Amino acid sequence: MLARAHGSGAGQALLDAVLGDRPASLWVAADNPRAHSFYGRNGFVADGATSSFGPIGTTVRLVR
């Protein structure tokens, strides 16, 4: 993602349009604090599941 898009509200608008407040799950790189913070503000928490996808060493599943 381009740095100029950080904080623009685009991610929040997309999440709101697609999910609203419905339950969901997703995978996030374990070492991505920005993503963890964003999803945490939107009610997601780690459920303890981990995996790896391609070049990403460890991913964690977030649910709400």
C-alpha positions in Angstrom: 0.0 0.0 0.0 1.2 3.5 -0.8 2.2 5.5 2.3 0.1 8.5 1.1 -3.0 6.3 1.5 -2.3 5.6 5.2 -4.8 7.4 7.3 -7.0 8.5 4.4 -10.0 6.6 5.6 -10.2 4.4 2.5 -9.6 1.2 4.5 -12.3 2.1 7.0 -14.8 3.0 4.3 -14.1 -0.3 2.5 -14.5 -2.4 5.7 -17.7 -0.5 6.6 -19.2 -1.0 3.1 -18.3 -4.7 2.8 -18.8 -5.9 6.4 -20.7 -3.3 8.3 -20.9 -4.7 11.8 -21.4 -8.4 10.8 -19.2 -11.2 12.2 -16.1 -12.0 10.2 -12.7 -13.6 10.3 -9.4 -12.7 8.4 -5.7 -13.4 8.5 -3.1 -10.8 9.2 0.7 -10.9 9.3 1.8 -11.4 12.9 4.4 -8.7 12.6 2.0 -6.0 11.2 1.1 -3.7 14.1 -0.7 -1.2 11.9 -3.1 -3.9 10.7 -3.6 -5.3 14.2 -4.5 -1.8 15.4 -6.9 -1.1 12.6 -8.8 -4.4 13.0 -8.7 -4.1 16.8 -10.5 -0.7 16.5 -13.1 -2.5 14.5 -13.7 -5.2 17.1 -11.4 -8.0 15.8 -9.4 -10.1 18.2 -6.9 -12.9 17.7 -8.5 -16.3 18.3 -5.2 -18.2 18.7 -5.0 -19.7 15.2 -1.8 -19.2 13.3 -0.6 -20.2 9.9 1.7 -19.0 7.1 1.0 -17.9 3.6 3.6 -17.7 0.9 6.3 -15.3 1.9 4.6 -14.2 5.1 6.3 -16.1 7.9 3.5 -16.2 10.5 -0.1 -15.0 10.2 -2.8 -14.9 12.9 -6.5 -15.2 12.5 -8.6 -12.3 13.8 -12.4 -12.7 14.4 -15.3 -10.6 15.6 
